[in-house]
Amino acid sequence: MTGKNDWRRVSKAERCPVCGRADWCLIVGPEGNPSAAICPRTESPKRIGEAGWLHVLRDDGPAWPPWRSTIRRAVKMMEPKAPARDFTRLAADAVAAVRPDALGRLAVALGVSTASLRRLGIGWLGDRRAWGFPMRSAAGAVVGIRLRLPNGRKLSVRGGRLLVCEGPSDTAAALDWGFSAVGRPSCTGGVKRLTELVKRLAPEETVILADADPPGQRGADALAGRLVAYCREVRVITPPPPAKDARAWLRSGATAGDVLAAIEAAPVRRLSVATKLKGRMRCRKTATV
């Protein structure tokens, strides 16, 4: 039974009463009759940091009406971790679904041989009506699937891990390890575009691979604080000394396994909303394990 003061995520069974969506928004109050919502899509006069906007739905208001109480409460924004997507099984099923004649037509369209496509493990994902190109780590594990639609548009299967690196050479290092990676132009640049990318791809986890210097650390922390509102898990890792960045870490002999170990050891960044209720609201971001 949901209590009056328990904020909870919306779901398909209990959609946001403001925007009608089944993800990201928060509601509070009795099931089926919430008293308030925090919606990141629909604006109101009351902004709750990166979480969105507060919408009071009934006269009895939310559990912490800012004009009536001075109680300080914190609201967690993260759901329990969902099971990781089994990309290996998905890739195998896609390969089994390939028709030889269709693969031949794709090879002709791309100007390559069917033998090369088979060596890459190309598969057909019928529910997405797209060809799947598996992305592998250095150890050979399938860590993601790149999609190619019949019209040539390229997408990715949601639910993988995305590495965010500083600069093109560090991004190249992450790709050499076999990760899905994207680069930002500097330790502080590209925040808006990266936020839009994470919202669109919806990875299960985003990892910021930060440079070891103070500017790199500050930039990574600032970006993590922005992305926690849009990704289930955000982590920040740093190459161990004496490596100062991802490229130096790769050149020192680090493997994809070393990177994965650093990711698993890093704390998960999560967002909480804190309210100081004297006519104003504040948002604080916390890192929890």
Backbone bond lengths (Angstrom), bond angles and torsions (degrees), N, CA, C in turn:
res aa  C-N    CA-C-N  psi(-1)  N-CA   C-N-CA  omega(-1)  CA-C   N-CA-C  phi
1 M - - - 1.459 - - 1.515 109.11 -
2 T 1.297 117.99 129.91 1.454 121.43 -177.66 1.519 109.98 -83.09
3 G 1.333 116.20 129.22 1.454 120.46 -179.72 1.512 111.78 -80.49
4 K 1.327 114.32 166.58 1.453 120.05 -176.58 1.511 112.06 -63.31
5 N 1.330 117.16 -33.47 1.457 120.82 -173.99 1.521 113.08 -97.41
6 D 1.325 118.55 6.30 1.462 121.28 -175.21 1.521 111.13 -93.49
7 W 1.315 116.18 108.54 1.466 119.88 173.21 1.517 108.08 -74.50
8 R 1.325 117.05 141.64 1.460 121.52 -178.20 1.525 109.57 -143.45
9 R 1.327 114.58 156.79 1.454 121.15 176.81 1.529 110.30 -70.25
10 V 1.313 116.38 147.93 1.459 119.67 170.84 1.524 108.89 -72.74
11 S 1.313 116.49 167.18 1.460 122.10 -179.51 1.524 108.08 -150.96
12 K 1.325 116.65 177.85 1.459 119.99 177.28 1.521 111.00 -63.68
13 A 1.316 115.45 -30.24 1.466 119.27 179.26 1.524 112.35 -81.22
14 E 1.301 117.03 -21.61 1.469 121.96 -178.11 1.526 107.91 -141.40
15 R 1.317 116.38 85.18 1.456 122.45 -174.23 1.523 111.90 -78.64
16 C 1.336 114.78 164.75 1.458 120.21 178.30 1.530 109.17 -64.03
17 P 1.339 118.23 126.36 1.458 119.85 -179.67 1.524 113.21 -73.13
18 V 1.349 117.11 -7.86 1.461 120.89 -178.79 1.525 111.22 -95.08
19 C 1.358 116.47 -52.89 1.467 119.79 -176.41 1.528 113.04 -105.77
20 G 1.335 117.79 -13.80 1.449 120.92 178.81 1.516 114.65 82.04
21 R 1.351 118.20 4.16 1.458 120.93 -178.67 1.524 110.86 -86.90
22 A 1.333 115.29 165.16 1.463 120.67 -176.09 1.522 112.62 -112.06
23 D 1.339 117.84 18.36 1.452 119.62 179.60 1.528 110.56 -143.48
24 W 1.347 115.28 156.25 1.464 126.52 173.51 1.522 114.96 71.57
25 C 1.307 120.12 -37.27 1.468 121.22 -175.75 1.535 110.55 -71.50
26 L 1.331 115.54 158.44 1.455 123.09 176.89 1.523 109.40 -120.21
27 I 1.329 116.10 147.73 1.453 120.71 176.00 1.520 108.74 -136.52
28 V 1.326 115.81 159.88 1.457 121.31 178.75 1.514 108.04 -141.54
29 G 1.317 116.10 150.45 1.449 120.60 -179.84 1.517 111.81 114.53
30 P 1.313 117.74 -176.76 1.470 120.87 -177.60 1.527 111.94 -60.33
31 E 1.315 116.77 147.21 1.459 121.56 177.74 1.523 109.73 -62.01
32 G 1.325 115.77 131.04 1.450 121.20 -178.98 1.516 114.09 84.18
33 N 1.335 117.72 -8.11 1.463 120.84 -179.31 1.533 109.96 -149.76
34 P 1.355 117.66 59.91 1.471 120.76 -175.91 1.522 111.74 -63.95
35 S 1.317 115.12 150.75 1.461 120.51 -179.81 1.516 112.46 -94.40
36 A 1.341 117.37 -19.41 1.465 120.34 -179.95 1.514 109.10 -159.17
37 A 1.314 115.18 161.42 1.467 121.51 178.83 1.519 109.10 -142.56
38 I 1.338 115.41 150.32 1.458 122.14 169.55 1.527 106.17 -114.25
39 C 1.321 116.47 112.64 1.467 122.19 -173.92 1.524 109.51 -117.09
40 P 1.353 118.48 125.25 1.456 120.93 178.85 1.524 113.14 -81.50
41 R 1.336 117.93 -2.82 1.462 120.91 -175.00 1.527 113.28 -106.75
42 T 1.328 117.03 -32.34 1.459 120.84 -175.47 1.525 109.75 -111.59
43 E 1.316 116.65 123.57 1.457 121.41 -174.55 1.529 112.13 -78.05
44 S 1.334 114.23 154.36 1.462 122.71 172.94 1.528 106.76 -146.29
45 P 1.306 119.17 174.59 1.466 119.55 178.65 1.518 114.40 -66.50
46 K 1.330 118.39 -14.68 1.462 121.61 -175.05 1.519 109.94 -112.99
47 R 1.342 117.72 104.65 1.460 123.43 179.01 1.525 109.73 -92.18
48 I 1.336 116.97 133.91 1.465 122.88 179.15 1.528 108.29 -110.14
49 G 1.308 117.50 67.94 1.456 121.82 179.51 1.508 112.19 54.50
50 E 1.362 116.89 -137.85 1.459 122.10 -179.75 1.523 112.35 -77.13
51 A 1.345 116.90 -9.71 1.459 119.38 -176.08 1.525 112.35 -71.32
52 G 1.322 117.85 -30.02 1.460 120.64 -179.32 1.518 110.95 133.25
53 W 1.333 116.29 -149.93 1.458 122.08 -175.94 1.522 110.48 -118.90
54 L 1.325 115.46 140.42 1.453 121.43 179.12 1.522 110.51 -81.13
55 H 1.332 116.17 132.73 1.462 122.63 176.92 1.526 108.13 -125.39
56 V 1.321 117.51 114.57 1.461 122.20 176.11 1.524 107.55 -83.92
57 L 1.318 116.65 124.27 1.464 121.65 -171.38 1.520 113.87 -100.61
58 R 1.341 117.17 -21.49 1.463 120.28 -179.72 1.518 109.18 -138.66
59 D 1.318 115.86 164.53 1.455 120.61 -177.92 1.516 112.58 -64.56
60 D 1.366 116.24 -28.69 1.459 116.97 178.84 1.517 111.68 -74.11
61 G 1.340 116.63 -10.93 1.461 122.13 168.35 1.510 114.09 71.10
62 P 1.329 115.96 -176.04 1.461 121.19 178.06 1.511 110.95 -73.36
63 A 1.330 115.80 175.16 1.459 120.17 -177.29 1.524 111.15 -66.43
64 W 1.340 118.62 -20.05 1.467 121.29 -178.28 1.525 110.54 -131.72
65 P 1.367 118.90 65.29 1.457 119.83 -178.25 1.521 111.13 -58.16
66 P 1.337 119.34 123.66 1.458 121.54 -172.72 1.515 113.12 -66.53
67 W 1.333 117.91 -19.63 1.455 118.92 -178.84 1.526 112.66 -91.73
68 R 1.374 117.08 -0.28 1.458 119.13 -176.92 1.517 113.84 -122.48
69 S 1.311 118.40 -14.80 1.458 119.29 -169.93 1.507 111.55 -137.38
70 T 1.316 116.11 154.44 1.468 121.34 174.09 1.519 110.12 -116.27
71 I 1.335 116.61 17.03 1.465 121.04 179.31 1.516 109.68 -72.76
72 R 1.310 117.99 141.36 1.458 122.80 177.52 1.515 108.80 -104.34
73 R 1.331 116.96 124.35 1.453 121.69 -178.68 1.519 109.07 -129.13
74 A 1.330 115.78 156.00 1.457 121.34 175.94 1.510 108.58 -122.40
75 V 1.343 116.50 139.80 1.452 122.78 -177.46 1.519 108.78 -122.55
76 K 1.320 118.91 117.17 1.460 121.19 178.14 1.515 110.38 -71.89
77 M 1.348 115.51 141.03 1.448 120.83 -176.64 1.520 113.02 -104.35
78 M 1.347 118.74 -2.36 1.450 119.75 -173.15 1.515 111.37 -106.53
79 E 1.328 115.43 137.65 1.457 121.71 172.69 1.522 108.76 -78.92
80 P 1.326 118.29 163.12 1.455 119.28 170.58 1.524 110.04 -58.21
81 K 1.297 115.49 147.98 1.455 120.49 -176.72 1.524 110.57 -59.98
82 A 1.321 115.49 128.53 1.459 119.95 177.16 1.529 109.61 -78.53
83 P 1.316 117.94 152.93 1.453 119.61 177.77 1.528 110.69 -58.28
84 A 1.331 115.64 140.25 1.464 119.79 -179.59 1.523 109.95 -65.18
85 R 1.322 115.63 143.60 1.457 119.87 178.74 1.525 109.89 -70.14
86 D 1.316 116.76 135.94 1.467 121.90 -179.44 1.528 107.93 -87.31
87 F 1.322 116.22 88.11 1.459 120.31 -177.83 1.526 111.55 -69.31
88 T 1.329 117.57 -31.30 1.468 120.08 179.28 1.528 110.36 -62.14
89 R 1.321 116.46 -46.14 1.470 120.60 178.95 1.528 110.25 -66.61
90 L 1.330 116.51 -41.54 1.459 119.95 -179.81 1.526 110.99 -62.19
91 A 1.339 116.94 -41.17 1.463 120.71 179.63 1.522 111.28 -66.95
92 A 1.335 116.59 -39.73 1.462 120.32 179.26 1.520 111.13 -65.39
93 D 1.328 116.81 -42.37 1.461 119.78 178.31 1.528 110.86 -64.25
94 A 1.330 116.31 -35.79 1.462 120.05 179.63 1.525 111.20 -66.98
95 V 1.327 116.98 -39.88 1.472 120.67 177.78 1.525 110.15 -63.51
96 A 1.325 116.67 -41.52 1.464 120.60 -179.43 1.525 112.27 -65.53
97 A 1.332 117.07 -22.93 1.462 120.89 -177.35 1.524 113.58 -88.42
98 V 1.333 117.67 -2.72 1.465 120.86 -176.76 1.524 111.10 -74.01
99 R 1.329 116.63 132.29 1.459 122.01 171.67 1.523 108.47 -94.30
100 P 1.336 118.17 132.22 1.465 120.38 -177.09 1.526 113.41 -55.39
101 D 1.327 117.73 -39.04 1.460 118.93 -178.77 1.527 111.43 -67.04
102 A 1.341 116.31 -37.62 1.463 119.56 178.66 1.521 110.65 -68.32
103 L 1.332 116.81 -39.53 1.465 119.94 177.94 1.523 110.22 -63.77
104 G 1.334 116.38 -37.40 1.458 120.04 177.50 1.521 112.01 -62.59
105 R 1.338 116.36 -41.21 1.473 119.53 178.38 1.527 111.29 -65.95
106 L 1.344 116.69 -37.33 1.463 119.43 177.18 1.523 110.49 -64.46
107 A 1.333 116.81 -42.25 1.462 120.28 179.71 1.525 110.94 -60.52
108 V 1.336 116.68 -42.05 1.461 120.46 178.72 1.527 110.17 -63.99
109 A 1.331 116.35 -42.96 1.468 120.37 -178.57 1.525 111.39 -64.35
110 L 1.335 116.59 -35.79 1.459 119.96 -178.72 1.525 112.69 -87.05
111 G 1.326 116.36 -15.27 1.460 119.98 -178.70 1.508 113.37 76.84
112 V 1.350 116.85 29.87 1.459 121.46 178.61 1.525 108.22 -128.76
113 S 1.334 116.04 176.79 1.455 119.41 -178.66 1.521 111.47 -90.33
114 T 1.342 116.01 154.06 1.463 119.92 175.91 1.532 110.45 -66.01
115 A 1.320 116.58 -30.49 1.469 119.60 179.20 1.527 110.64 -62.54
116 S 1.326 117.23 -41.15 1.461 120.79 179.23 1.527 111.02 -65.69
117 L 1.324 116.22 -39.71 1.462 119.37 178.96 1.523 111.08 -65.19
118 R 1.330 116.26 -38.50 1.465 119.14 177.86 1.531 110.71 -65.86
119 R 1.328 116.98 -39.10 1.467 120.25 178.56 1.520 111.26 -63.25
120 L 1.314 117.11 -30.57 1.469 121.30 177.61 1.524 112.20 -78.61
121 G 1.336 116.36 -10.46 1.461 119.49 179.98 1.513 113.63 76.93
122 I 1.338 116.46 32.99 1.458 120.18 -179.07 1.521 110.05 -63.75
123 G 1.325 115.88 138.16 1.450 120.81 179.02 1.514 111.65 -134.48
124 W 1.325 116.18 173.20 1.470 121.89 179.46 1.520 108.68 -117.42
125 L 1.336 116.24 121.94 1.455 122.17 178.12 1.526 108.09 -101.21
126 G 1.337 114.86 97.47 1.456 120.05 -173.08 1.515 114.06 -62.70
127 D 1.355 117.97 -36.82 1.462 119.23 -178.35 1.515 112.33 -68.30
128 R 1.339 116.58 -21.81 1.460 120.93 178.23 1.525 112.51 -104.61
129 R 1.349 115.80 -4.50 1.463 121.00 -179.20 1.514 110.68 52.50
130 A 1.347 115.97 50.15 1.464 120.07 -174.68 1.521 110.19 -150.80
131 W 1.332 115.12 153.69 1.454 121.84 171.80 1.515 108.74 -80.19
132 G 1.336 115.74 141.77 1.452 120.59 -179.41 1.516 111.61 -113.51
133 F 1.330 115.96 127.22 1.459 122.84 177.86 1.528 107.30 -110.22
134 P 1.344 118.89 107.32 1.468 119.83 -176.59 1.521 111.79 -66.92
135 M 1.330 115.95 140.67 1.464 122.88 174.69 1.522 107.10 -106.13
136 R 1.318 116.70 127.89 1.461 121.16 -172.23 1.525 111.96 -118.38
137 S 1.331 114.54 151.46 1.457 120.47 172.74 1.520 108.88 -80.14
138 A 1.332 115.72 174.16 1.468 119.47 179.49 1.521 110.97 -61.95
139 A 1.329 117.13 -26.45 1.462 120.93 178.95 1.516 112.81 -82.45
140 G 1.341 116.97 -4.53 1.456 121.08 177.91 1.510 115.31 96.98
141 A 1.331 118.26 -3.41 1.463 121.01 -179.99 1.520 110.23 -73.02
142 V 1.336 116.19 140.35 1.459 120.76 177.31 1.533 108.21 -77.50
143 V 1.333 117.12 115.60 1.468 121.75 -176.57 1.530 112.27 -107.97
144 G 1.315 117.01 -2.34 1.456 120.70 179.40 1.516 109.94 -179.34
145 I 1.314 116.96 168.68 1.467 121.72 178.74 1.517 108.87 -135.32
146 R 1.309 114.90 123.26 1.451 121.73 176.00 1.519 109.25 -89.12
147 L 1.310 117.29 132.88 1.458 121.93 -177.10 1.520 110.98 -104.45
148 R 1.328 114.73 143.52 1.461 121.06 173.46 1.531 107.69 -128.00
149 L 1.322 116.23 114.39 1.456 121.08 179.61 1.529 110.36 -77.98
150 P 1.334 117.77 159.82 1.471 120.40 179.58 1.526 113.53 -55.61
151 N 1.342 117.69 -27.33 1.467 119.91 179.50 1.523 112.65 -85.20
152 G 1.329 117.00 4.25 1.454 120.89 178.40 1.509 115.15 93.84
153 R 1.326 117.78 -9.17 1.464 120.54 179.53 1.521 110.53 -67.05
154 K 1.338 116.26 141.78 1.462 121.41 -176.84 1.527 110.06 -114.24
155 L 1.343 115.23 133.54 1.456 122.49 178.69 1.526 108.16 -136.91
156 S 1.326 116.05 -176.24 1.455 121.09 174.42 1.517 109.22 -132.20
157 V 1.330 116.36 149.09 1.456 120.49 173.96 1.517 108.32 -69.13
158 R 1.329 116.34 131.09 1.450 120.01 -178.67 1.519 110.80 -72.29
159 G 1.334 114.41 154.03 1.453 119.29 172.91 1.511 114.23 108.50
160 G 1.315 119.65 3.43 1.449 121.15 -179.86 1.512 111.89 -91.51
161 R 1.330 115.16 -164.61 1.461 121.90 178.73 1.518 108.22 -110.92
162 L 1.325 116.21 132.83 1.455 122.28 -179.51 1.517 109.49 -115.28
163 L 1.336 117.11 127.76 1.455 122.51 175.44 1.520 109.59 -99.07
164 V 1.320 116.54 131.18 1.453 122.75 176.87 1.525 107.66 -108.43
165 C 1.323 116.60 122.75 1.462 121.69 -175.75 1.525 110.58 -118.90
166 E 1.322 115.22 163.77 1.456 121.37 179.28 1.536 109.17 -100.18
167 G 1.322 115.85 107.81 1.458 120.18 176.45 1.516 113.43 89.96
168 P 1.339 116.98 162.48 1.468 121.30 -175.02 1.521 114.22 -69.85
169 S 1.333 118.14 -35.72 1.465 118.68 -176.92 1.527 111.36 -70.20
170 D 1.336 117.16 -36.74 1.458 119.57 176.01 1.531 110.93 -67.70
171 T 1.336 116.39 -36.38 1.459 120.13 176.66 1.529 110.60 -63.30
172 A 1.342 116.15 -40.35 1.466 120.24 177.21 1.527 110.91 -61.98
173 A 1.332 116.53 -38.11 1.465 119.98 178.04 1.521 110.84 -63.14
174 A 1.339 116.64 -42.94 1.458 120.25 178.82 1.524 111.34 -63.42
175 L 1.328 116.71 -37.99 1.460 120.22 177.30 1.523 110.84 -66.53
176 D 1.333 117.13 -35.96 1.466 120.41 177.08 1.525 111.01 -63.04
177 W 1.314 116.71 -32.42 1.463 120.01 176.34 1.521 111.95 -73.70
178 G 1.332 117.18 -15.34 1.457 120.96 178.68 1.507 115.02 98.54
179 F 1.343 117.75 11.68 1.458 120.51 -179.99 1.521 111.47 -89.14
180 S 1.334 115.82 156.40 1.454 120.74 167.13 1.524 106.55 -76.16
181 A 1.307 117.21 119.73 1.455 120.24 -171.43 1.518 111.52 -135.40
182 V 1.324 115.03 152.35 1.454 122.32 175.11 1.521 107.23 -139.41
183 G 1.329 116.68 144.42 1.457 120.84 -178.48 1.520 112.09 -105.40
184 R 1.325 115.63 147.64 1.454 121.34 171.40 1.524 107.97 -107.27
185 P 1.330 119.28 150.92 1.468 120.48 -172.41 1.521 114.47 -67.98
186 S 1.320 117.83 -24.17 1.462 121.71 179.97 1.519 107.65 -158.14
187 C 1.331 116.54 -178.85 1.465 119.40 -177.92 1.522 112.67 -71.00
188 T 1.324 117.23 -11.76 1.468 120.29 178.64 1.525 112.79 -123.20
189 G 1.321 117.75 -5.85 1.457 120.82 -173.33 1.514 113.67 -88.62
190 G 1.335 114.86 164.46 1.451 122.15 171.36 1.510 115.82 74.17
191 V 1.334 119.14 16.24 1.463 120.94 -175.41 1.523 111.19 -62.32
192 K 1.316 117.05 -46.54 1.461 120.26 -177.58 1.520 111.43 -63.62
193 R 1.319 117.17 -45.53 1.468 119.99 -178.99 1.524 111.50 -67.63
194 L 1.326 116.81 -37.26 1.462 119.24 178.00 1.522 110.98 -66.65
195 T 1.317 116.88 -38.31 1.461 120.44 177.13 1.523 110.31 -61.91
196 E 1.326 116.37 -44.12 1.464 120.39 178.95 1.532 110.69 -63.48
197 L 1.343 116.83 -39.11 1.469 120.66 -179.74 1.525 110.97 -65.45
198 V 1.319 117.12 -44.83 1.458 120.82 -179.73 1.529 110.58 -64.77
199 K 1.315 117.20 -39.43 1.463 120.50 177.10 1.527 110.64 -62.11
200 R 1.345 116.92 -38.11 1.465 120.54 -176.95 1.525 111.90 -76.82
201 L 1.349 117.72 -43.95 1.464 120.82 -177.13 1.523 112.48 -79.81
202 A 1.339 116.56 -27.84 1.471 122.26 -179.41 1.528 112.08 50.26
203 P 1.337 119.43 56.36 1.469 119.88 177.15 1.519 110.47 -68.11
204 E 1.327 116.19 152.87 1.454 119.54 175.42 1.514 110.23 -65.68
205 E 1.334 116.68 -30.18 1.458 120.81 -176.47 1.518 109.93 -147.04
206 T 1.317 116.53 137.14 1.464 122.53 172.83 1.515 108.10 -117.47
207 V 1.318 116.49 128.47 1.464 122.08 -179.26 1.520 108.65 -117.27
208 I 1.315 116.91 124.45 1.464 121.82 176.80 1.520 107.75 -97.27
209 L 1.320 116.03 115.76 1.456 121.79 179.57 1.525 107.18 -93.03
210 A 1.321 116.60 99.87 1.455 122.26 -170.54 1.521 111.92 -91.86
211 D 1.331 115.98 148.23 1.456 120.81 170.01 1.528 108.90 -65.69
212 A 1.329 115.90 155.29 1.460 120.51 -174.68 1.519 113.81 -79.28
213 D 1.336 118.42 -9.17 1.466 119.62 -178.11 1.524 110.90 -81.40
214 P 1.345 118.31 162.59 1.474 121.20 -178.14 1.522 114.18 -56.17
215 P 1.354 120.24 -44.01 1.472 118.10 178.00 1.525 112.66 -60.17
216 G 1.333 116.69 -39.79 1.455 120.09 178.67 1.508 112.44 -63.34
217 Q 1.341 116.74 -39.44 1.456 121.02 179.17 1.524 111.47 -67.15
218 R 1.342 115.62 -43.29 1.465 118.89 179.58 1.527 111.31 -65.04
219 G 1.340 115.74 -41.87 1.464 119.40 179.27 1.513 112.24 -64.21
220 A 1.338 117.00 -39.21 1.468 120.72 179.21 1.521 111.14 -66.56
221 D 1.330 116.64 -41.73 1.459 119.66 179.21 1.528 111.07 -63.81
222 A 1.350 116.29 -40.66 1.466 119.72 -179.99 1.522 110.82 -65.17
223 L 1.340 117.43 -41.90 1.456 120.88 178.98 1.523 110.77 -66.14
224 A 1.328 117.17 -41.87 1.464 120.52 178.69 1.521 110.38 -59.81
225 G 1.334 116.33 -40.00 1.446 120.05 178.80 1.513 113.20 -62.70
226 R 1.333 116.00 -27.50 1.465 120.12 178.10 1.529 111.13 -81.68
227 L 1.326 116.73 -39.82 1.461 120.16 -172.70 1.521 113.80 -78.43
228 V 1.335 118.30 -19.03 1.464 119.01 -176.18 1.528 112.57 -62.08
229 A 1.330 117.10 -20.29 1.461 119.45 179.04 1.518 112.35 -78.57
230 Y 1.333 117.53 -10.27 1.463 120.18 -172.69 1.525 113.55 -126.26
231 C 1.316 118.65 -0.71 1.468 121.10 -177.99 1.518 109.11 -136.20
232 R 1.332 116.00 141.08 1.466 120.63 -178.83 1.518 111.14 -57.40
233 E 1.328 117.49 -44.35 1.456 121.29 -178.39 1.520 109.92 -135.94
234 V 1.308 115.87 132.43 1.462 122.22 174.81 1.524 107.40 -127.03
235 R 1.303 116.11 129.77 1.463 121.18 177.53 1.528 109.26 -128.96
236 V 1.317 115.65 154.80 1.466 122.27 175.15 1.518 107.34 -122.60
237 I 1.330 116.28 126.62 1.466 120.36 176.37 1.523 109.11 -123.80
238 T 1.321 115.56 157.30 1.462 122.81 179.64 1.517 108.77 -134.30
239 P 1.335 119.32 135.95 1.466 120.20 177.65 1.523 110.99 -57.87
240 P 1.319 117.99 142.68 1.468 120.25 179.15 1.523 110.56 -71.52
241 P 1.341 118.15 151.86 1.465 120.95 177.19 1.522 110.52 -58.32
242 P 1.328 118.52 147.37 1.467 126.35 5.65 1.529 114.14 -90.60
243 A 1.339 118.26 5.06 1.466 120.18 -178.41 1.533 109.46 -66.02
244 K 1.341 114.96 134.92 1.465 118.88 -178.60 1.518 112.87 -101.31
245 D 1.346 117.12 -14.45 1.462 120.01 179.35 1.524 109.02 -154.33
246 A 1.323 116.33 -179.74 1.463 120.75 -176.20 1.522 112.42 -62.67
247 R 1.321 116.29 -40.67 1.470 119.17 -178.14 1.524 111.11 -64.40
248 A 1.322 116.77 -42.92 1.463 119.73 178.11 1.527 110.94 -65.96
249 W 1.334 115.72 -34.32 1.471 120.08 177.71 1.517 110.47 -64.71
250 L 1.336 117.62 -42.26 1.458 121.96 177.51 1.517 110.83 -63.69
251 R 1.332 116.65 -44.12 1.473 120.94 -178.31 1.520 111.93 -66.68
252 S 1.329 116.87 -23.44 1.465 119.43 178.96 1.523 112.09 -78.65
253 G 1.351 116.04 -5.32 1.457 119.87 177.65 1.514 114.82 107.25
254 A 1.316 117.45 5.88 1.466 120.40 -179.65 1.522 110.45 -63.57
255 T 1.317 116.29 142.57 1.466 122.87 178.93 1.519 110.17 -108.38
256 A 1.324 115.89 172.66 1.455 120.28 175.76 1.528 110.55 -60.20
257 G 1.337 116.62 -33.33 1.458 120.22 177.44 1.516 112.29 -63.03
258 D 1.341 116.32 -37.39 1.467 120.35 177.81 1.530 110.40 -64.50
259 V 1.333 115.08 -41.41 1.468 119.37 179.66 1.523 110.11 -65.62
260 L 1.336 116.68 -44.07 1.458 120.27 179.38 1.528 111.46 -61.69
261 A 1.334 116.73 -37.63 1.461 119.84 178.17 1.527 110.80 -64.30
262 A 1.338 116.08 -39.78 1.466 120.01 178.08 1.523 110.88 -66.19
263 I 1.337 116.50 -37.37 1.466 120.37 178.73 1.521 110.50 -64.54
264 E 1.330 116.90 -46.40 1.467 120.34 -178.13 1.522 111.72 -65.25
265 A 1.336 116.83 -29.29 1.467 120.53 -179.11 1.525 112.70 -81.36
266 A 1.331 117.23 -16.93 1.466 120.75 -176.58 1.527 110.75 -78.69
267 P 1.334 117.95 143.38 1.470 119.83 178.36 1.516 110.97 -69.38
268 V 1.321 115.19 150.54 1.458 121.62 176.92 1.518 108.55 -83.10
269 R 1.326 116.24 128.54 1.457 120.39 175.71 1.521 108.26 -85.17
270 R 1.318 116.55 129.78 1.454 121.27 179.94 1.515 109.59 -132.69
271 L 1.300 115.03 155.19 1.457 121.37 -177.24 1.513 110.64 -101.74
272 S 1.312 116.35 134.27 1.452 120.81 170.29 1.515 108.19 -127.25
273 V 1.308 115.01 149.28 1.460 121.06 177.65 1.514 107.50 -104.53
274 A 1.319 116.98 124.64 1.455 121.17 177.51 1.508 109.14 -115.67
275 T 1.313 116.81 138.17 1.449 120.15 -178.15 1.521 110.07 -119.01
276 K 1.307 116.04 128.02 1.453 121.34 172.58 1.516 105.23 -108.81
277 L 1.293 116.40 105.52 1.449 120.91 -156.84 1.518 113.73 -97.78
278 K 1.317 114.58 75.77 1.456 121.65 168.42 1.523 107.41 -133.59
279 G 1.331 114.10 60.07 1.453 119.38 177.64 1.504 114.72 82.97
280 R 1.329 118.93 1.96 1.460 120.51 178.05 1.515 108.78 -144.79
281 M 1.326 116.48 162.54 1.461 121.52 -178.61 1.507 109.07 -132.01
282 R 1.297 115.60 148.52 1.453 120.57 179.32 1.515 108.91 -130.47
283 C 1.314 115.50 157.90 1.463 120.84 179.60 1.517 108.10 -122.22
284 R 1.320 117.91 131.72 1.465 118.81 174.70 1.515 108.93 -123.18
285 K 1.311 116.24 147.39 1.453 122.31 -179.93 1.516 108.12 -107.53
286 T 1.310 117.26 136.65 1.448 121.00 -177.52 1.503 110.12 -127.71
287 A 1.320 116.02 153.68 1.473 121.73 174.61 1.510 107.94 -108.50
288 T 1.321 117.36 122.16 1.454 121.28 179.06 1.503 109.20 -129.09
289 V 1.303 115.73 156.06 1.457 120.77 179.88 1.524 108.86 -105.54
